[in-house]
Amino acid sequence: MSIAEKSINILIVEDELLIAKNLSPKLEKLGYQIADIVSSGADAIQRARELRPDLILMDIVIKGDIDGIETAAIINQELDIPIIYTTAYADDATLQRAENTGSYGYLLKPFKEREMHATIKIALSKHQEAVSLKNLMALAAEKSENRSRFISMAYHDLNTPLTTIQLSAEMLEDSDLQRNPGTSNKNVDRIKRAVSNMSGLLEDILMLSKAESGKISLNLNPINATDLCNSILEELQPIVTDKHLIHFRSHTNPLHANLDAKLLHHLLTNLLSNAIKYSPNGGKVSLDLSCENQQIILCVRDEGIGMTPEYQGKLFQQFERGANVGKIKGSGLGLCIVKHIVDLHGGTISVESAIDKGTTFIVALPFCGDDNS
């Protein structure tokens, strides 16, 4: 049953009874049901276990020995319930601490009905998306004759909550801009980044499923590889920090080749975004493009965290990630897809890496270019 087809029960955790009493009719007017109202962390944990509400509105400052953020962390360890924090103010340190507990959103007091409704819809959709994505990744790790069909169906179903999140975020953004023109809402920015990350992961899972079932065909056409590289580097600028130095060098300009532009775009975007992501302290990230022995050579180098020899041996396997990645997020699917793309082109890919020294990927793809033979 989808969130749109069921009555949503909300547990309110609020130490100010008057605020909670004023909040309840607003929520009921929006079509939600109030599971209960409690004022302390201990009561919130107990009632969450007993009632299993669909959503919790958690005040950060509550009664008892633990605050709302600590309470949410305990609930998250045991129960899979989306939590929205409520607070009279939201400094960056508090927001970061709350985000580390897996928050699904924030509401500032006094509550505005439009923003509250949008934030709840986003939280419920994000939670539905997270549950479905978890199941989808488990399915992707299985070996089954019907896996490809199931993944394709799940992919399309998952786009619905993603669309809801995106539209609700835009509504929040429009509302905020009307009150504060020219400003940026950090909460909305976080939501939009989350949507982008989830969309990317869905695309990776679907592409990997198609590749493994032989449903990706090679569409070779003459392309200007130099222009394509420049275009991809421009697209990646939003994730480049001031600590990174991005360098592109083409040894043959322009370099034309018969390649699948869409697949090559995916390959380079993955390698370059990884080079940036796994260089958290910055440094040089370079892309070299050259032509040797009727092959187009793409070399992506970084000065990041590098990888162990043990990990290099299973680099292109599904869901594999290096032991030294720490809190850097990733699915372990990207390089597996890269390898499939290289194989489809009849090319090769190799890697050179050392811990804290950086990583170099070298991709060689055959081409039929008129200008570079």
C-alpha positions as CSV (number, residue, x, y, z in Angstrom):
1,M,0.0,0.0,0.0
2,S,1.4,3.4,-1.0
3,I,1.5,6.4,1.4
4,A,-1.2,8.0,-0.6
5,E,-3.6,5.1,0.0
6,K,-3.4,4.8,3.8
7,S,-4.1,7.1,6.8
8,I,-0.8,8.4,8.2
9,N,-0.4,8.2,12.0
10,I,2.0,10.8,13.5
11,L,3.6,10.7,17.0
12,I,4.2,14.2,18.3
13,V,7.1,14.6,20.7
14,E,6.9,18.1,22.1
15,D,7.6,19.4,25.7
16,E,5.3,22.4,25.3
17,L,1.7,21.0,25.6
18,L,0.1,24.2,24.2
19,I,2.2,23.9,21.0
20,A,1.3,20.3,20.7
21,K,-2.4,21.0,21.2
22,N,-2.3,23.7,18.5
23,L,-0.4,21.4,16.2
24,S,-2.8,18.5,16.4
25,P,-5.8,20.1,14.6
26,K,-3.6,21.5,11.9
27,L,-2.3,18.0,11.2
28,E,-5.8,16.5,11.3
29,K,-7.0,19.2,8.9
30,L,-4.4,18.0,6.5
31,G,-5.7,14.5,6.7
32,Y,-3.2,13.0,9.2
33,Q,-4.1,11.1,12.4
34,I,-2.4,11.8,15.8
35,A,-1.1,8.6,17.3
36,D,-0.2,10.2,20.6
37,I,1.5,13.3,22.1
38,V,4.5,12.8,24.5
39,S,7.0,15.2,26.1
40,S,10.1,13.2,26.9
41,G,12.6,11.0,25.2
42,A,11.8,8.0,27.3
43,D,8.1,8.2,26.5
44,A,8.8,8.8,22.8
45,I,10.9,5.6,22.6
46,Q,8.3,3.6,24.5
47,R,5.3,4.9,22.4
48,A,7.2,4.4,19.2
49,R,7.8,0.8,20.1
50,E,4.1,0.3,21.0
51,L,2.4,2.3,18.3
52,R,4.8,2.0,15.4
53,P,3.6,5.3,13.9
54,D,4.2,6.2,10.2
55,L,6.1,9.4,11.2
56,I,7.4,11.2,14.3
57,L,7.6,14.9,14.8
58,M,10.5,15.3,17.2
59,D,11.2,18.5,19.1
60,I,14.9,18.8,19.6
61,V,14.5,20.3,23.1
62,I,12.4,17.9,25.2
63,K,12.0,16.8,28.8
64,G,14.2,14.1,30.3
65,D,17.8,13.1,30.3
66,I,18.2,12.9,26.5
67,D,17.2,15.5,23.9
68,G,15.3,14.9,20.7
69,I,18.4,14.1,18.6
70,E,19.6,11.4,21.0
71,T,16.0,10.1,21.2
72,A,15.8,9.8,17.4
73,A,19.2,8.0,17.3
74,I,17.9,5.3,19.7
75,I,14.6,5.0,17.7
76,N,16.5,4.7,14.4
77,Q,18.6,1.9,15.8
78,E,15.6,-0.2,16.6
79,L,12.7,1.0,14.4
80,D,12.4,2.1,10.8
81,I,10.3,5.2,11.3
82,P,11.0,8.5,9.5
83,I,11.6,11.4,11.9
84,I,11.2,15.2,11.3
85,Y,12.8,17.5,13.8
86,T,11.0,20.6,15.1
87,T,12.8,23.5,16.7
88,A,12.6,27.2,17.3
89,Y,16.0,27.8,15.8
90,A,18.4,25.7,13.6
91,D,22.1,26.6,13.8
92,D,24.4,24.7,11.5
93,A,26.0,22.6,14.3
94,T,22.6,21.4,15.4
95,L,21.4,20.6,11.9
96,Q,24.6,18.6,11.2
97,R,24.2,16.7,14.4
98,A,20.6,16.0,13.5
99,E,21.5,14.9,10.0
100,N,23.9,12.4,11.3
101,T,21.0,10.5,12.9
102,G,19.3,10.1,9.5
103,S,16.8,12.9,9.8
104,Y,14.1,13.2,7.1
105,G,13.6,16.9,7.5
106,Y,13.3,19.9,9.8
107,L,10.4,22.3,10.7
108,L,11.0,25.6,12.3
109,K,8.5,27.0,14.9
110,P,6.0,28.6,14.5
111,F,4.7,26.0,12.1
112,K,3.4,27.1,8.7
113,E,0.8,24.8,7.3
114,R,2.0,24.8,3.7
115,E,5.6,24.1,4.7
116,M,4.6,21.5,7.3
117,H,2.5,19.6,4.7
118,A,5.3,19.7,2.1
119,T,8.0,18.6,4.6
120,I,5.8,15.6,5.8
121,K,5.2,14.6,2.2
122,I,8.9,14.7,1.5
123,A,9.7,12.7,4.6
124,L,7.2,10.0,3.8
125,S,8.3,9.8,0.2
126,K,12.0,9.7,1.1
127,H,11.3,6.9,3.6
128,Q,9.3,4.9,1.0
129,E,12.1,5.5,-1.5
130,A,14.7,4.3,1.1
131,V,12.8,1.1,1.8
132,S,12.2,0.3,-1.8
133,L,15.8,1.1,-2.7
134,K,17.1,-1.2,0.0
135,N,14.9,-4.0,-1.4
136,L,16.0,-3.2,-4.9
137,M,19.7,-3.3,-4.0
138,A,19.2,-6.7,-2.3
139,L,17.5,-7.9,-5.5
140,A,20.3,-6.6,-7.6
141,A,22.8,-8.7,-5.6
142,E,20.8,-11.8,-6.2
143,K,21.1,-14.2,-9.2
144,S,17.7,-14.8,-10.7
145,E,16.2,-15.4,-14.1
146,N,13.5,-12.8,-13.4
147,R,15.9,-10.3,-11.8
148,S,16.1,-8.0,-14.8
149,R,12.4,-7.7,-15.2
150,F,11.8,-7.1,-11.5
151,I,14.5,-4.4,-11.4
152,S,13.0,-2.6,-14.4
153,M,9.5,-2.7,-12.8
154,A,10.9,-1.5,-9.4
155,Y,12.9,1.3,-11.1
156,H,9.7,2.8,-12.6
157,D,7.8,2.4,-9.3
158,L,10.6,4.2,-7.4
159,N,10.3,7.2,-9.7
160,T,7.0,8.1,-8.1
161,P,8.3,9.0,-4.6
162,L,11.3,10.7,-6.2
163,T,9.0,12.9,-8.2
164,T,7.0,13.7,-5.0
165,I,10.1,14.6,-3.2
166,Q,11.3,16.9,-6.0
167,L,8.0,18.7,-6.4
168,S,7.6,19.2,-2.7
169,A,11.1,20.5,-2.4
170,E,10.4,23.0,-5.2
171,M,7.3,24.1,-3.4
172,L,9.3,24.7,-0.2
173,E,11.9,26.6,-2.2
174,D,9.3,28.8,-3.9
175,S,7.7,29.6,-0.6
176,D,11.0,30.5,1.0
177,L,12.1,32.7,-2.0
178,Q,8.8,34.6,-1.7
179,R,9.6,35.5,1.9
180,N,13.4,35.9,1.5
181,P,14.3,36.8,-2.1
182,G,17.8,35.9,-3.2
183,T,18.4,33.5,-0.2
184,S,19.2,29.8,-0.2
185,N,17.5,27.3,2.1
186,K,20.0,24.7,3.3
187,N,17.3,22.2,4.1
188,V,15.9,22.4,0.6
189,D,19.4,22.1,-0.8
190,R,20.0,18.9,1.2
191,I,16.7,17.4,-0.1
192,K,17.6,18.2,-3.7
193,R,21.1,16.6,-3.3
194,A,19.4,13.5,-1.8
195,V,17.1,13.3,-4.8
196,S,20.0,13.6,-7.2
197,N,22.0,10.9,-5.3
198,M,19.0,8.5,-5.3
199,S,18.3,9.1,-9.0
200,G,21.9,8.4,-9.8
201,L,21.9,5.2,-7.8
202,L,18.7,4.0,-9.5
203,E,20.2,4.7,-12.9
204,D,23.3,2.7,-12.0
205,I,21.2,-0.3,-10.8
206,L,19.1,-0.3,-14.0
207,M,22.1,0.1,-16.3
208,L,23.9,-2.7,-14.5
209,S,20.9,-5.0,-14.8
210,K,20.6,-4.3,-18.5
211,A,24.3,-4.8,-19.0
212,E,24.3,-8.2,-17.3
213,S,21.3,-9.4,-19.2
214,G,22.8,-8.3,-22.5
215,K,20.2,-5.6,-23.1
216,I,22.6,-2.7,-23.7
217,S,23.5,-2.3,-27.4
218,L,26.5,-0.4,-28.7
219,N,25.4,2.6,-30.8
220,L,28.6,3.6,-32.6
221,N,28.7,7.0,-34.3
222,P,31.4,9.5,-35.2
223,I,32.0,11.8,-32.2
224,N,34.4,14.6,-31.3
225,A,36.0,13.0,-28.2
226,T,37.8,16.3,-27.3
227,D,34.5,18.2,-27.2
228,L,32.8,15.4,-25.2
229,C,35.6,15.5,-22.6
230,N,35.3,19.3,-22.2
231,S,31.5,19.1,-21.9
232,I,31.7,16.4,-19.1
233,L,34.2,18.5,-17.2
234,E,31.9,21.5,-17.3
235,E,29.0,19.3,-16.0
236,L,31.1,18.2,-13.1
237,Q,32.0,21.7,-11.9
238,P,29.2,21.8,-9.2
239,I,31.0,19.0,-7.2
240,V,34.5,20.5,-7.7
241,T,35.8,22.3,-4.5
242,D,38.3,25.1,-4.2
243,K,40.8,22.5,-3.1
244,H,40.7,20.7,-6.4
245,L,42.7,21.6,-9.5
246,I,41.0,20.1,-12.6
247,H,43.3,19.7,-15.7
248,F,42.4,18.4,-19.2
249,R,44.9,17.7,-21.9
250,S,44.2,16.4,-25.4
251,H,47.3,15.3,-27.3
252,T,45.3,15.3,-30.6
253,N,42.9,18.2,-31.1
254,P,40.3,17.5,-32.2
255,L,40.2,13.7,-31.8
256,H,37.4,12.0,-33.7
257,A,36.4,8.4,-33.2
258,N,33.4,6.1,-33.7
259,L,32.2,5.4,-30.2
260,D,29.0,5.3,-28.2
261,A,28.7,8.8,-27.0
262,K,26.1,8.0,-24.3
263,L,28.1,5.1,-22.8
264,L,31.4,7.0,-23.0
265,H,29.7,9.9,-21.2
266,H,28.7,7.6,-18.4
267,L,32.1,6.0,-18.2
268,L,34.0,9.3,-18.0
269,T,31.5,10.9,-15.6
270,N,31.9,8.0,-13.2
271,L,35.7,7.9,-13.3
272,L,36.1,11.7,-12.9
273,S,33.4,12.1,-10.2
274,N,35.1,9.3,-8.3
275,A,38.5,11.0,-8.7
276,I,37.0,14.2,-7.2
277,K,35.0,12.4,-4.5
278,Y,37.9,10.2,-3.3
279,S,40.2,13.2,-3.1
280,P,38.5,14.8,0.0
281,N,41.6,16.8,0.7
282,G,41.8,18.2,-2.8
283,G,44.7,18.0,-5.2
284,K,45.0,17.6,-8.9
285,V,42.5,15.7,-10.9
286,S,43.6,15.2,-14.6
287,L,42.1,13.8,-17.7
288,D,44.4,13.0,-20.6
289,L,43.1,12.1,-24.1
290,S,45.4,10.6,-26.7
291,C,45.5,8.3,-29.7
292,E,47.8,5.2,-30.0
293,N,47.8,2.2,-32.2
294,Q,44.2,2.8,-33.5
295,Q,43.0,3.2,-29.9
296,I,41.6,6.2,-28.0
297,I,43.4,6.4,-24.7
298,L,41.6,8.0,-21.7
299,C,43.7,8.5,-18.5
300,V,42.1,9.7,-15.3
301,R,44.4,10.6,-12.4
302,D,43.9,11.9,-8.9
303,E,45.9,12.5,-5.8
304,G,43.3,11.1,-3.4
305,I,43.1,8.3,-0.8
306,G,44.1,5.5,-3.2
307,M,43.3,1.8,-2.8
308,T,44.9,-1.3,-1.4
309,P,46.3,-4.1,-3.6
310,E,43.6,-6.4,-2.2
311,Y,40.8,-4.1,-3.3
312,Q,42.3,-3.6,-6.7
313,G,41.8,-7.4,-7.3
314,K,38.1,-7.1,-6.9
315,L,37.7,-3.5,-8.1
316,F,35.1,-4.2,-10.8
317,Q,32.8,-6.5,-8.8
318,Q,29.4,-5.4,-7.7
319,F,28.9,-3.6,-4.3
320,E,32.7,-3.8,-3.5
321,R,34.1,-0.7,-1.8
322,G,37.6,0.0,-0.4
323,A,38.2,-0.5,3.3
324,N,39.7,3.1,3.5
325,V,36.7,5.0,2.1
326,G,35.5,6.0,5.6
327,K,32.3,8.1,5.4
328,I,32.6,8.8,1.7
329,K,29.3,7.6,0.2
330,G,29.1,5.2,-2.7
331,S,27.2,2.1,-3.9
332,G,30.0,0.0,-5.2
333,L,28.3,-0.2,-8.6
334,G,29.9,2.5,-10.7
335,L,33.2,0.7,-11.6
336,C,31.3,-2.5,-12.4
337,I,29.3,-0.5,-15.0
338,V,32.5,1.1,-16.3
339,K,34.0,-2.3,-16.9
340,H,30.8,-3.4,-18.8
341,I,31.0,-0.3,-21.0
342,V,34.7,-0.9,-21.8
343,D,34.0,-4.6,-22.6
344,L,31.1,-3.6,-24.9
345,H,33.6,-1.4,-26.9
346,G,36.1,-4.3,-27.0
347,G,38.6,-2.2,-25.0
348,T,40.7,-2.6,-21.9
349,I,40.9,-0.8,-18.5
350,S,43.7,-0.9,-16.0
351,V,44.4,0.8,-12.7
352,E,47.5,2.0,-10.8
353,S,47.0,3.0,-7.2
354,A,48.6,3.3,-3.8
355,I,47.2,4.3,-0.4
356,D,47.4,8.1,0.1
357,K,49.2,8.5,-3.2
358,G,46.2,8.6,-5.6
359,T,44.8,6.5,-8.4
360,T,45.1,6.3,-12.2
361,F,42.6,4.6,-14.5
362,I,43.7,4.0,-18.1
363,V,41.0,3.1,-20.6
364,A,41.9,2.0,-24.2
365,L,39.0,1.8,-26.7
366,P,39.4,0.9,-30.4
367,F,38.1,3.5,-32.9
368,C,37.7,4.1,-36.6
369,G,38.6,7.7,-36.9
370,D,39.3,9.4,-40.3
371,D,41.5,12.2,-38.8
372,N,43.7,10.3,-36.4
373,S,44.9,7.2,-38.2
